[in-house]
Each structure stands twice: as C-alpha cells, then as structure tokens.
Amino acid sequence: MNAIRHPDGLRNLEGHADFDITWPWHRPGGLRAGSTAVLRVKDEARALPFVLPPLLRACDEVLVVDNGSSDGSPEVAAETAERAGLGHRLRQSTYPFAVARAGAEHLATHELSVHSLSYFYNWCFAQVATRYSWKWDGDMVLTTEGEVSLGDLAWQVGDVQSIIRVPRHGLYLDSDSHGYLDLGLRNAEEWGYPVGPDFVFTKAFEWEIRSTPEQCRSIGLPHGLCVELKFLDSDEFAHWTDPESFATSFRNKRKRREWAVFQSLRQGVVPDGVHEITAPEGVHIVDHVTQTWLPRAPRPLQVG
C-alpha cells in the first residue's frame, strides 16, 4: 500500500505527534456541507488584502495556513477579513516546519517528512471540515465573475465527485497603478476537489500532486475568472530550488513562461500576449483589472 493512502492517517518520520495527520472524514461528526478554500502562505501580506475578500464571499470558509511568514501575513489576513465583515469565515493555523522547495529539493525529501510538500499539503487539507475544498494560493485574486462562479459552484458540486479546473492569468505589478496582464498562456489547473480518501496528495517529480479516481467528472471554468499577482520588485520564484531548471523540463511549461515574462518585464520588454494596463487615478491596478478590465473584455477571452 502507498503510505500516503493509509486509511487511518499519516505519521511523520520526525515523530512530531502534534503534526501527525488524521483524515478529516474520520473525525466525529464527519464532514459538513459547503466548501473551504485552503491557502498555504508565506510572506503574502501584500497580496492578501486583494485575495481574501472575494474568496471569503465565495466560500463557506477560508483556511489560511501560515508557514513561517516574517511580514505579518496572519495579522493582515485577520484584519482584512474583519474589514470585509467576514471574520467569521476565516480560520487560521500555523505549520512551523521549513518545507522543501519545488524541484530537486522536493524530490530529495521523503514524502512522510514534515518537510515534504506532499505531507505539508495533506496536513493542511486534513484541517478542512467541509465536503469540498479549493487549493488556493495566497496570490490568486478572483475577478467579479470568478467570485460569482465559485459561489454558484459551492452548491452545485455538493456530494458529486467533481474536479474543477480554474484558469488564471499572471498579473505582473510594478506599482499600485500600473501592471501587465499575461493572456499569452493557456493555464487551467485543477483547484477544486471533494474531500475524501480518493483525493490525497502524493509526491511527483517537481511538486506535489493530488490523486484522483478514474471515474471523476472534470469541469473547466472559462478564462478571465482569476489572476495571479506577481510583484516585479520581489523574488517570485523563491519557492523553487533552481528556476533555471524550467528550461530543461517539459513539465514546467507554465513556469517557463512565467520566468520569461518576469525577466522580460524587468528589462523593460513587453512579450507577445502581455497587455500593459494603467488604472484610473485613485484605483488600484489589481481592483481595476479584476473588477473592470477583465469583466469588460470581449468574450470569449482571447488567450494563448
């Protein structure tokens, strides 16, 4: 039997009993109806004020798991939720162990170690109390359409085993009023999953991967529902062992595109498929793109 699929849960190699994993479907009372977005964050204080409000409105609960932030991310998350009047939908937790970076570092780490990406993800999603979950990043912002779509799906997926693919587009920011939206790449990863024994994380070559049964419905949402924030004055690839490896792996097409766009924009070159956008005076570029520019763009959205 694959160790990750042990029906009773998981024990980590280091013996940190407080961070052993009990599968949530075995807890007293089982799982309740609804959906939970799970964010694993480290130093996302700049992005969370944009990420959390629409996500809190769209989901029954948002779980933020902090992994050693030094920028006050947990405090920003709490303040943002309270400001939006949705503090009751936010739950926070802490995972205190250094997690292997994607790529070679991840590959060299045993999947039952507390430092493993797959163990970390399994631990995070084991905290979910609803029947459905969203694997969300701390820099992913729903557009107006995206918020409505996720909110509608919360009751539609119900107990049916459905995986939801959510397209997202890189939004590269160089100021509060100016940025670049990359519509040159088609990217629709699986982000929505039922919570159950058929949907757990295991180890892949560069990153973690969520297992799924063969007979499972897959639903793809349209483009234009979500952007992924990338700050041009930050190291957006610190969670990778070696970003230059993007060029040598066929599995890294999306990261290769992001790396190329990021480097080009830093050098003042706007690649094909990237739209330069300036927000109106007094409007933040993230709000402008997610609430006005993308919702008003002609449909179907021209991507790729």
C-alpha positions as CSV (number, residue, x, y, z in Angstrom):
1,M,0.0,0.0,0.0
2,N,1.1,3.5,-0.8
3,A,2.0,5.1,2.6
4,I,0.1,8.3,1.7
5,R,-3.1,6.2,1.2
6,H,-3.0,4.7,4.7
7,P,-6.7,4.7,5.7
8,D,-6.1,5.7,9.3
9,G,-3.9,8.8,8.6
10,L,-0.2,9.6,8.5
11,R,2.6,9.7,11.0
12,N,5.6,11.9,10.1
13,L,9.1,10.5,10.2
14,E,10.4,13.0,12.7
15,G,8.0,11.9,15.4
16,H,6.2,15.3,15.7
17,A,3.0,13.7,17.1
18,D,1.1,17.1,17.1
19,F,1.5,17.2,13.4
20,D,0.5,13.6,12.6
21,I,-2.4,13.6,10.2
22,T,-5.9,12.3,10.9
23,W,-8.1,12.2,7.8
24,P,-11.0,14.6,8.3
25,W,-13.6,12.1,7.2
26,H,-12.8,10.0,10.2
27,R,-13.4,12.8,12.7
28,P,-16.5,12.6,14.9
29,G,-19.4,14.1,13.0
30,G,-17.7,13.7,9.7
31,L,-17.7,16.5,7.1
32,R,-20.4,19.2,6.8
33,A,-21.8,20.6,3.5
34,G,-20.0,23.5,1.9
35,S,-16.6,24.5,0.5
36,T,-13.3,25.6,2.1
37,A,-10.5,27.4,0.3
38,V,-7.1,26.4,1.7
39,L,-4.3,28.9,1.4
40,R,-0.7,27.9,2.3
41,V,1.0,31.2,2.7
42,K,4.5,32.6,3.4
43,D,5.0,36.3,3.3
44,E,1.9,37.2,1.3
45,A,0.9,40.3,3.2
46,R,0.9,42.5,0.1
47,A,-1.5,40.2,-1.8
48,L,-3.9,39.0,0.9
49,P,-6.0,42.3,1.1
50,F,-6.9,41.6,-2.6
51,V,-7.1,37.8,-2.3
52,L,-9.3,37.3,0.7
53,P,-12.4,39.5,0.4
54,P,-13.8,37.8,-2.8
55,L,-12.7,34.4,-1.7
56,L,-14.4,34.8,1.7
57,R,-17.6,35.9,0.0
58,A,-17.5,32.9,-2.4
59,C,-16.7,30.1,0.1
60,D,-18.2,28.9,3.3
61,E,-14.8,29.0,5.0
62,V,-11.2,30.1,4.2
63,L,-8.4,28.4,6.0
64,V,-5.0,30.3,6.0
65,V,-2.1,28.1,7.0
66,D,1.0,30.2,7.7
67,N,4.4,28.7,7.0
68,G,6.8,31.0,8.7
69,S,5.9,34.4,7.4
70,S,8.0,37.3,8.6
71,D,5.8,40.1,7.1
72,G,2.8,39.8,9.4
73,S,0.7,37.8,6.9
74,P,-1.5,36.2,9.7
75,E,-2.3,39.7,11.1
76,V,-3.1,41.1,7.7
77,A,-5.4,38.1,7.0
78,A,-7.3,38.7,10.2
79,E,-7.6,42.5,9.6
80,T,-8.7,42.0,6.0
81,A,-11.4,39.5,7.0
82,E,-12.7,41.8,9.7
83,R,-12.7,44.8,7.5
84,A,-14.8,42.9,5.0
85,G,-17.2,41.9,7.7
86,L,-16.4,38.2,7.1
87,G,-14.1,37.4,10.1
88,H,-16.4,34.5,11.0
89,R,-15.5,32.8,7.7
90,L,-11.7,32.9,8.3
91,R,-9.8,30.3,10.2
92,Q,-6.0,30.4,10.7
93,S,-3.4,27.8,11.6
94,T,0.4,27.5,11.6
95,Y,2.7,24.9,10.1
96,P,6.1,25.6,11.8
97,F,8.4,23.4,9.7
98,A,10.6,24.5,6.7
99,V,9.0,22.9,3.6
100,A,11.2,21.7,0.7
101,R,11.2,24.0,-2.3
102,A,9.7,22.6,-5.6
103,G,12.1,20.9,-7.9
104,A,15.3,19.0,-6.8
105,E,14.9,19.8,-3.1
106,H,11.3,18.4,-3.1
107,L,12.5,15.3,-5.0
108,A,15.1,14.6,-2.3
109,T,12.7,14.8,0.6
110,H,10.8,11.7,1.8
111,E,7.0,12.2,1.4
112,L,6.3,11.3,5.1
113,S,8.7,14.0,6.4
114,V,7.2,17.2,7.9
115,H,9.5,19.0,5.4
116,S,7.8,17.3,2.4
117,L,5.5,19.3,0.1
118,S,3.1,16.4,-0.1
119,Y,3.0,15.9,3.7
120,F,2.5,19.7,4.2
121,Y,-0.4,19.7,1.7
122,N,-2.0,16.6,3.3
123,W,-1.7,18.2,6.7
124,C,-3.3,21.4,5.6
125,F,-6.2,19.8,3.8
126,A,-6.7,17.4,6.8
127,Q,-7.9,20.6,8.7
128,V,-10.8,21.0,6.3
129,A,-14.3,20.4,7.8
130,T,-16.4,20.7,4.6
131,R,-17.1,18.2,1.9
132,Y,-15.4,20.3,-0.8
133,S,-12.1,22.1,-1.0
134,W,-10.3,24.7,-3.1
135,K,-6.5,24.5,-3.4
136,W,-5.9,28.3,-3.4
137,D,-2.6,30.3,-3.5
138,G,-2.0,33.4,-1.4
139,D,-1.6,35.5,-4.5
140,M,-4.7,34.4,-6.5
141,V,-7.4,37.0,-6.9
142,L,-10.9,36.3,-8.2
143,T,-12.4,38.7,-10.7
144,T,-16.0,39.8,-10.2
145,E,-17.1,36.9,-12.5
146,G,-14.9,34.5,-10.7
147,E,-16.4,35.3,-7.3
148,V,-19.9,34.6,-8.6
149,S,-18.8,31.4,-10.4
150,L,-17.2,29.9,-7.3
151,G,-20.1,30.9,-5.2
152,D,-22.5,29.1,-7.6
153,L,-20.4,26.0,-7.7
154,A,-20.4,25.6,-3.9
155,W,-23.9,24.2,-4.0
156,Q,-23.7,22.6,-7.5
157,V,-20.8,20.2,-6.8
158,G,-22.3,19.0,-3.5
159,D,-21.7,15.3,-2.9
160,V,-20.9,14.7,-6.6
161,Q,-17.3,13.8,-7.2
162,S,-16.2,16.7,-9.4
163,I,-12.9,18.3,-10.1
164,I,-12.9,22.0,-11.0
165,R,-10.2,23.5,-13.3
166,V,-9.7,27.2,-12.7
167,P,-7.9,29.2,-15.4
168,R,-5.7,32.0,-14.1
169,H,-3.6,34.7,-15.7
170,G,-0.4,36.3,-14.4
171,L,-0.7,39.9,-13.4
172,Y,2.7,41.5,-13.0
173,L,2.8,44.6,-10.9
174,D,5.4,47.4,-10.9
175,S,3.3,50.0,-9.0
176,D,-0.1,50.5,-7.4
177,S,-1.4,51.9,-10.7
178,H,0.4,50.0,-13.4
179,G,0.9,46.4,-14.4
180,Y,1.0,43.8,-17.1
181,L,-1.6,41.0,-17.7
182,D,-0.4,37.9,-19.4
183,L,-3.0,36.4,-21.7
184,G,-0.4,34.6,-23.8
185,L,-0.6,31.3,-21.9
186,R,-3.5,28.9,-21.5
187,N,-3.4,27.6,-18.0
188,A,-6.3,25.8,-16.3
189,E,-5.1,23.8,-13.3
190,E,-7.3,21.6,-11.1
191,W,-8.0,23.6,-8.0
192,G,-11.4,22.3,-6.7
193,Y,-11.7,18.8,-5.2
194,P,-14.0,16.8,-3.0
195,V,-12.6,15.9,0.4
196,G,-12.2,12.2,0.8
197,P,-9.8,9.2,0.7
198,D,-9.6,9.3,-3.2
199,F,-8.3,12.8,-3.2
200,V,-5.0,13.0,-1.2
201,F,-1.6,14.4,-2.1
202,T,1.4,12.3,-3.1
203,K,4.9,13.1,-4.4
204,A,5.6,13.9,-8.0
205,F,8.9,14.9,-9.6
206,E,8.9,18.7,-9.1
207,W,5.9,19.2,-6.8
208,E,3.0,17.5,-5.0
209,I,0.1,16.0,-7.0
210,R,-3.4,15.2,-5.9
211,S,-4.6,11.7,-6.6
212,T,-8.0,11.3,-8.3
213,P,-10.1,8.3,-9.2
214,E,-10.5,7.5,-12.9
215,Q,-14.3,7.9,-12.9
216,C,-14.5,11.6,-11.8
217,R,-16.2,14.4,-13.5
218,S,-14.0,17.3,-14.6
219,I,-15.4,20.8,-15.0
220,G,-13.4,23.6,-16.7
221,L,-14.3,27.2,-15.9
222,P,-13.9,29.9,-18.6
223,H,-10.9,32.2,-18.8
224,G,-11.0,35.6,-17.1
225,L,-12.0,34.5,-13.6
226,C,-8.8,34.7,-11.7
227,V,-5.4,36.5,-11.8
228,E,-2.2,35.5,-10.0
229,L,-0.3,38.5,-8.6
230,K,3.5,38.8,-9.3
231,F,5.4,41.7,-7.9
232,L,8.2,42.7,-10.1
233,D,10.3,44.0,-7.2
234,S,10.1,40.6,-5.4
235,D,11.7,37.2,-5.8
236,E,8.6,35.4,-7.2
237,F,10.4,32.1,-7.6
238,A,12.0,31.7,-4.2
239,H,9.8,28.6,-3.6
240,W,11.8,26.8,-6.4
241,T,15.1,25.1,-5.9
242,D,16.5,26.2,-9.2
243,P,14.4,28.4,-11.5
244,E,16.8,27.8,-14.4
245,S,15.6,24.2,-14.4
246,F,12.4,25.5,-16.0
247,A,14.2,25.4,-19.4
248,T,15.2,21.7,-19.1
249,S,11.9,20.1,-18.0
250,F,8.9,19.5,-20.3
251,R,6.7,19.5,-17.2
252,N,7.5,23.2,-16.5
253,K,5.8,24.9,-19.4
254,R,3.8,27.3,-17.2
255,K,6.8,28.2,-15.0
256,R,9.0,28.6,-18.1
257,R,6.5,31.2,-19.4
258,E,6.3,33.0,-16.1
259,W,10.0,33.1,-15.7
260,A,10.4,34.5,-19.3
261,V,7.7,37.1,-18.9
262,F,9.0,38.2,-15.4
263,Q,12.6,38.6,-16.7
264,S,11.5,40.4,-19.9
265,L,9.3,42.9,-18.0
266,R,12.1,43.6,-15.5
267,Q,14.3,44.5,-18.6
268,G,11.6,46.8,-20.0
269,V,10.4,44.4,-22.8
270,V,6.7,43.5,-23.1
271,P,6.4,40.0,-24.6
272,D,3.7,39.0,-27.0
273,G,0.4,38.2,-25.4
274,V,1.1,40.6,-22.5
275,H,-1.2,43.6,-22.0
276,E,0.2,46.7,-20.4
277,I,-2.6,48.3,-18.2
278,T,-2.8,51.5,-16.3
279,A,-5.5,52.0,-13.7
280,P,-7.6,55.2,-13.5
281,E,-6.4,57.7,-10.9
282,G,-7.3,56.6,-7.4
283,V,-8.0,53.0,-8.4
284,H,-5.5,50.2,-7.5
285,I,-4.3,48.2,-10.5
286,V,-5.5,44.9,-9.0
287,D,-9.0,46.3,-8.4
288,H,-9.1,47.8,-11.9
289,V,-8.1,44.5,-13.6
290,T,-10.3,42.2,-11.6
291,Q,-13.4,44.4,-11.3
292,T,-13.3,46.4,-14.6
293,W,-10.7,45.4,-17.3
294,L,-11.2,41.7,-17.3
295,P,-15.0,41.7,-16.8
296,R,-15.4,44.1,-19.7
297,A,-13.0,42.4,-22.1
298,P,-14.8,40.8,-25.1
299,R,-15.9,37.2,-24.7
300,P,-14.7,34.6,-25.4
301,L,-11.5,36.0,-23.9
302,Q,-8.6,35.7,-26.3
303,V,-6.0,33.6,-24.5
304,G,-2.9,31.8,-25.8
